[in-house]
Amino acid sequence: MTHDTNDMTQPDWSDARFETRAIHAGQEPDPATGAVITPVYLTSTYCQEAIGVFKGYEYSRTDNPTRTALQEALASLEGGAWALSYASGLAATQNLAYLLRPGDHVLLSNDTYGGTYRLFAKVLGNYGIEMTMTDLADLDAVRAAMQRNTKMVWVETPTNPYLRIVDIAGIAEIVSGTGAWLVVDNTFASPYLQTPLDHGADFVLHSMTKYLGGHSDVVAGAVIGNDPEAFETLKFHQNAAGAVPGPFDAWLILRGIKTLGVRMREHSANARRVAAFLQDHPSVAKVYYPGLPEHPGHEVAARQMRDFSGMVSFTVNGSYEDAAGIVESTRVFSLAESLGGVESLVEHPGRMTHASVAGTDAEVEDTLIRLSVGIEHIDDIIADLEQAMGQGVRVPTVSATTAR
Ligand SMILES: *Cc1c(COP(=O)(O)O)cnc(C)c1O
């Protein structure tokens, strides 16, 4: 290895609070110039003083200083020994899959993110990786689904789009001693609200495209962990296969991370108000939000999360047309896939993010609407939902499928 991503020349911020680490960990003023903000090191290669003698950096597929700063910040925020960053969340997932061999089995949640499901089922399945899916919120079902060749258990919590909660410590207890890795996709919570390594996970995965970046302007992924051998394997395969983020992408995520704490507090507070509003609305059939005491995962969520994040799903009374009428009438909420940005987004999972699981066990209701509640003023957010939902049944002029 040419460069230690846990660079010991950086001061130790481990005793500082989250908000302080988000701004300072890995982000010392630039030693060359004193620049307060980590520069975007737009360079593919680095000058060598003599053959093989260099200052830690050789080539930017292997390492880049902006990426190093990001990775040190990520490791600090998730409480891990190391972090690696990638060109997307799915590139991070693919890199973790290099820990598997043909004949190994992966256990996934039955409502895993569609792209993760697609990678394991439609790509890695062709390379001898077996997978099954079960309800990971049911620990008895997890015990029953573990196989002799299970080498990875893949948890998402909260899940998408029903915001189910999985007990990370409960799963860790089942997995420990079996030789399987426990991966937690922490995209929906962010490290401000949930740190899975503290509950026994081996790896945390992020789509940094969502809350970590936080401004809907960059696609990137990360893996954080403690195991030093796994780090060597993942780093080797990342360098060999090449799915790294560019320096500017790494910089955008670093910039986003600095405000993660304040953003997550606002997202959570606004989502709580939206959930309460929806619960009282006559057009709403059911609200899915782990902050509600009647949510089946509420107790576990309250134990392993610091707050309940900004995602709220709900079903409306009526038909697909009623749901489509609402998602096409909002103004503060933009009709778009993705989540976790400062702006509010609304989508119809059945015809948008989850269209590919139609006809499978993971199929979602046609009256389901998913909100990524942003950090606009709460009164404007509620007023927007009020006006959109007041419209009742409406025949859309353009169908939701063609409007994508
Ligand atoms: C978006 C997402 C991913 C995939 O990340 P990309 O950055 O889009 O590749 C993985 N997991 C979850 C929960 C996501 O929301």
The ligand as an SDF file (V2000), in Angstrom:
LIG
                    3D

 15 15  0  0  0  0  0  0  0  0999 V2000
  -29.5920    5.2600   -3.7360 C   0  0  0  0  0  0  0  0  0  0  0  0
  -29.3510    4.0910   -2.8510 C   0  0  0  0  0  0  0  0  0  0  0  0
  -28.3330    3.1480   -3.1310 C   0  0  0  0  0  0  0  0  0  0  0  0
  -27.5040    3.2160   -4.3930 C   0  0  0  0  0  0  0  0  0  0  0  0
  -26.6680    4.3100   -4.4060 O   0  0  0  0  0  0  0  0  0  0  0  0
  -26.1910    5.0980   -5.7500 P   0  0  0  0  0  0  0  0  0  0  0  0
  -25.3870    6.2020   -5.2160 O   0  0  0  0  0  0  0  0  0  0  0  0
  -27.4470    5.5230   -6.4540 O   0  0  0  0  0  0  0  0  0  0  0  0
  -25.4250    4.1030   -6.5610 O   0  0  0  0  0  0  0  0  0  0  0  0
  -28.1220    2.1340   -2.2220 C   0  0  0  0  0  0  0  0  0  0  0  0
  -28.8750    2.0220   -1.1010 N   0  0  0  0  0  0  0  0  0  0  0  0
  -29.8680    2.8900   -0.8180 C   0  0  0  0  0  0  0  0  0  0  0  0
  -30.6710    2.6930    0.4330 C   0  0  0  0  0  0  0  0  0  0  0  0
  -30.1330    3.9490   -1.6700 C   0  0  0  0  0  0  0  0  0  0  0  0
  -31.1450    4.7910   -1.3900 O   0  0  0  0  0  0  0  0  0  0  0  0
  1  2  1  0
  2  3  1  0
  2 14  2  0
  3  4  1  0
  3 10  2  0
  4  5  1  0
  5  6  1  0
  6  7  2  0
  6  8  1  0
  6  9  1  0
 10 11  1  0
 11 12  2  0
 12 13  1  0
 12 14  1  0
 14 15  1  0
M  END
$$$$
